[in-house]
Amino acid sequence: MKNNSTRIFNKKPKPSSSRIDNLFILTILAVSVTGIILSFYITNPYTLTIPSAILVGILSSYVLVYNEPDRGLNSRDIIGELRISRFRLKCLVTLYILIHICIINIYYINGLSRGFLIHILTAGVYIIPGIITITYHPLFGIILSSVTSISHYSQIIYSSEFLIGNDIFWHQRVTQSVLNSGTISTEILLTNRYWYTPLHYVNMASVSNILNVTVHNSLLIYYLPVTVILASLLLYSVSKLWVDKVSAGLAVTLLLTSSEFIFYGVQPQPTLMGLLLFIIFLYSLSAYFTSGLSKYLPILGISFIAILLAHQITPFIVVISTLCIFLGVAVSMWKFSTTKIVMKSAYVCLSLYILYITYFSTMKYLGPNSSRTFFEFAVNRIYTTLLVDSAKRPEIALDISELGFAVTGAPSHSIITVFGTAVLFALATTGSVTLLRGNNHQSTLIALGTGIPIAVLSGFTFVAPLVDADLFISTRWLPFLYVVLVIPGGLGVSILYTGIISKSSKSNIGIAVLILILIPYITVMGGTDRGAPDGPLSNAPTDERFTIEQSEEQMIDFVVRYANSRVLYGDNRIIPIFERKYGLNASAQRLEYQSGELVVNMRSGLHISREYIYTESNLILLQYNDAEVTIRGPFPKESIPVRSQSSIYTNGKDTITTYHNTL
């Protein structure tokens, strides 16, 4: 490969072994078929949709680019011929502005809340940058997508009286302590593992100090716009190394509208910083692995050290992704005169692995003064997860559905809530399979360099929990998986568009297909509990509301003023506000399964009952045989065994009651 360029897509193709390419296509097909068969035995929305989506992606590649897979990959050639005039561009931009004005007006009329109409209009306003990306220029489309995302995320943030999420309150409290003391050696961090990963807190505290604003206000002034703009530009740069500019621009749109990126985008916490650093690392890693140029090593090293200082889970995901990308590059290069690049890449993988193990073998799990290392904790977690008798776990030993509740995780989702993820898998499969059918070295390199990481990260995210091996908080892997998925996914959108154009010779049909793909994807992704934490569109048990309404904010203010030393009890979402934001003595209300009956585990104190706890999405902690599981469903108020009680607050929907002398 030439050393004067790192863009794989622009390099002169070398013939590839069709036998290897066909083997990987058959492997993808086998995974899809196995997943479909598995769905008959393990039935949940993920097993029902993702394997079928992969099969649809394979078929789409063969149907749309049956005889000319290389032409399907050269989207620039076809799209360049269909470049729209400046007049049509002005019309699109005008329409974009008008829709945006409508969204903002409706948002204010609704009292800073979003409804179904705003969700549809938001999907429409995202479509316009997508069309401009394809028919005019990717960078212009990315700018409009970024502006849309900043507006979109801001609406979610302002719809709540408090910040959105659970961990966010603790992270905000830590940031405030760092800001007040001017050091990371604060009381709250010295007894916590985040003492070793202070980058987020130092960053946020510094910004608050420089701008002279509160930690909360720095979210909108600095964190949100910087996050969206950086993520867009960085992902575009990474994607351009693997695919063409148009597909890279579409990848940005797919990421910004994905549910996981929206969820973490409205929360200033270490996971999001780790995600941004992951994209920077992915850029330098991809550039180095495919070119062998040493100029990328400093960026690679600095970004990895920053990742170690930003988050605990991200470094492990980075090491796994590095090994996967290396494997893809090595397999695609082994028959060509690129052994030197493969060996240099192997040295980089080994160095990162040694650095990772060294750091986590010395990092203490509960702060610098504790004795147990994070590595020991991780090994113990793996041992416990794999060897503890799964039949003793409450979610397996009990039939939760017979008790009138739903278990958390995949079973509590609906087909609609995972539909967006399935569409993304279908698009990525179309892109990857078409690359493998391109029958040249570069397309194989792109397919394997992105495909193997997708397969392995999907294993940690979806497959491991199926066998009761949720080793490293599988839900935290989703945003990182999405970053890798959208690269071939953007290419998949380009292939579908160009495939339709080449068959019909009409650009309007291609635009219609683009709209039919993106509108459902954006609407569903943005309508789940992760994409719409201010109020999901669907009513699956998992689709809970994370925001705090004004009436609830008034109730919280009352509790903070009058709680004194009393213990607070409430639902699993409001308790973190008291515990992590205000530092009060608070605990989530629990149910106990005793002798075939559910009993509310009551203790003396202030019991907070939001109207929300009587919905299907409410989270409840269930205790059974000295173990605990999280379930969903209305809180059984009638099961409370109380001798005396007195109500001290009510606003018509939410109540605070003092319980005494419980049974």
Number of C-alpha atoms within 10 A of each C-alpha: 18 11 9 8 14 21 19 24 19 14 13 12 15 13 13 22 15 16 10 15 24 15 12 19 19 13 12 21 19 14 16 21 16 12 20 20 14 14 18 11 9 15 12 17 20 23 22 20 23 23 26 20 24 26 21 18 26 24 18 23 25 16 12 22 23 14 11 14 21 17 18 28 25 16 23 18 12 18 20 13 10 15 15 15 10 10 9 12 17 11 11 16 16 12 14 19 13 12 17 19 12 12 23 17 12 16 18 12 11 11 9 16 17 22 15 12 12 19 20 18 17 23 23 19 23 26 23 19 29 29 19 24 26 27 21 22 19 22 19 14 25 25 17 20 29 24 14 22 24 20 17 22 22 17 20 23 21 16 22 19 15 17 22 24 19 18 15 21 23 19 20 22 18 24 23 19 20 23 22 12 10 14 12 22 15 15 11 16 20 17 17 17 20 26 22 23 21 21 21 22 27 18 15 25 25 17 20 22 16 9 12 11 14 15 20 15 13 19 23 18 14 14 20 21 20 14 20 23 18 16 23 25 18 21 25 28 20 23 30 23 21 29 27 22 24 28 31 31 34 29 31 28 28 28 25 24 26 26 30 24 23 24 22 21 25 27 24 27 23 24 21 22 22 27 23 23 24 23 25 22 25 26 23 20 25 26 24 21 24 29 22 23 16 11 11 18 16 11 16 21 17 14 21 25 17 18 26 25 20 26 24 19 16 24 23 18 18 25 16 17 24 25 20 22 25 25 19 21 25 23 16 25 20 11 12 11 10 16 13 10 19 22 14 15 25 17 11 20 17 13 12 20 19 10 14 18 12 12 18 20 14 15 22 24 23 19 20 19 11 14 12 16 19 20 18 15 13 15 12 12 15 15 12 13 15 15 10 11 9 15 10 14 16 20 20 11 12 15 13 16 10 8 13 12 21 24 22 18 14 17 16 19 23 19 14 19 28 20 21 26 22 23 23 27 28 28 30 30 30 31 33 30 30 33 28 28 24 23 22 20 24 25 29 30 25 26 26 25 27 24 26 19 23 23 16 16 23 18 14 21 21 19 16 15 16 13 10 11 18 19 18 17 13 18 13 15 19 19 21 23 21 23 26 25 28 29 32 32 29 29 33 32 28 30 27 25 25 26 26 22 21 17 11 12 13 12 20 12 14 21 19 12 16 20 18 11 17 22 19 16 22 25 23 27 27 28 26 31 26 24 29 25 26 26 21 24 22 17 17 20 24 28 25 26 20 21 23 19 14 13 16 19 14 13 19 17 12 13 17 12 8 9 15 10 9 14 15 24 25 22 22 19 19 23 21 23 22 20 16 20 18 14 12 19 16 22 18 18 23 20 21 18 17 11 7 9 11 16 19 20 17 19 18 16 17 22 23 25 21 18 13 16 23 14 15 20 23 22 26 25 17 23 19 18 12 9 11 16 14 17 23 24 20 18 23 14 11 8 13 16 14 15 10 11 13 11 12 10 15 15 11 8 11 16 17 23 17 18 18 16 12 14 11
